[in-house]
């Protein structure tokens, strides 16, 4: 697994990274974002969605609903699995159906979906280095 490591020195740089990467993700791709609370996952998703034409005010973390759908081309299905107790709960909200749709699936706290992720997905690992500095490691995972 080859990866690319980026150091973001500010929220603005994280937004710029998400904006640049937005066009690289294709319909059917799954993008998993892992990292502790406050590391920039939702900021990244918001910037990705805005780059695809979604109103910034509509993008928030679906912590209590598990998934938000954003009208974009292709549609974006934004999952937040922070409150997920068991991976099997994903079946109750139609996880398998979302993976079959012709949209972009973006998953915060994706490590909680182990065993249910597709065989190939993009992984962004966020690590806090300082107040505004983040290490973001991007890789394509094939299991």
Secondary structure as the mmCIF struct_conf table of DSSP 4:
data_model
#
loop_
_struct_conf.conf_type_id
_struct_conf.id
_struct_conf.beg_label_comp_id
_struct_conf.beg_label_asym_id
_struct_conf.beg_label_seq_id
_struct_conf.end_label_comp_id
_struct_conf.end_label_asym_id
_struct_conf.end_label_seq_id
STRN STRN1 UNK A 3 UNK A 8
BEND BEND1 UNK A 10 UNK A 10
HELX_RH_AL_P HELX_RH_AL_P1 UNK A 11 UNK A 22
TURN_TY1_P TURN_TY1_P1 UNK A 23 UNK A 24
TURN_TY1_P TURN_TY1_P2 UNK A 27 UNK A 28
STRN STRN2 UNK A 30 UNK A 34
TURN_TY1_P TURN_TY1_P3 UNK A 37 UNK A 38
BEND BEND2 UNK A 39 UNK A 40
HELX_RH_AL_P HELX_RH_AL_P2 UNK A 41 UNK A 51
TURN_TY1_P TURN_TY1_P4 UNK A 52 UNK A 53
HELX_RH_3T_P HELX_RH_3T_P1 UNK A 56 UNK A 58
TURN_TY1_P TURN_TY1_P5 UNK A 63 UNK A 65
BEND BEND3 UNK A 66 UNK A 66
STRN STRN3 UNK A 67 UNK A 70
BEND BEND4 UNK A 73 UNK A 74
STRN STRN4 UNK A 76 UNK A 80
TURN_TY1_P TURN_TY1_P6 UNK A 82 UNK A 83
BEND BEND5 UNK A 85 UNK A 85
TURN_TY1_P TURN_TY1_P7 UNK A 87 UNK A 88
HELX_RH_AL_P HELX_RH_AL_P3 UNK A 89 UNK A 92
TURN_TY1_P TURN_TY1_P8 UNK A 93 UNK A 94
HELX_RH_AL_P HELX_RH_AL_P4 UNK A 95 UNK A 100
BEND BEND6 UNK A 101 UNK A 103
STRN STRN5 UNK A 104 UNK A 108
TURN_TY1_P TURN_TY1_P9 UNK A 109 UNK A 109
HELX_RH_3T_P HELX_RH_3T_P2 UNK A 110 UNK A 113
TURN_TY1_P TURN_TY1_P10 UNK A 114 UNK A 116
BEND BEND7 UNK A 117 UNK A 117
BEND BEND8 UNK A 119 UNK A 119
STRN STRN6 UNK A 120 UNK A 128
BEND BEND9 UNK A 130 UNK A 132
STRN STRN7 UNK A 134 UNK A 142
#
